[in-house]
């Protein structure tokens, strides 16, 4: 069963992004690319206009934690 993701699903988004691209260091992404990756996730139902820098930073840091835990 696929979970529904929105911009407030920070931890779940980070896990999905890490599982999709475990070798990608999230700190190398521009926020515009991060938005695109999040919006492309299966089950994501958020709108581009509802996202802001604070949300993107939170997603990036949560993804970084996943990335570093596996390194």
WOVENJO-V356354 format. One record per residue. SS is DSSP state (H for helix, E for strand, L for the rest). Layout:
ss: {SS;SS}
//
This chain:
ss: {L;L;L;L;E;L;L;L;L;H;H;H;H;H;H;H;H;H;H;H;L;L;L;L;L;H;H;H;L;L;H;H;H;H;H;H;H;H;H;L;L;L;L;E;L;L;L;H;H;H;L;L;H;H;H;H;H;H;H;H;H;H;H;H;H;H;H;H;H;H;L}
//
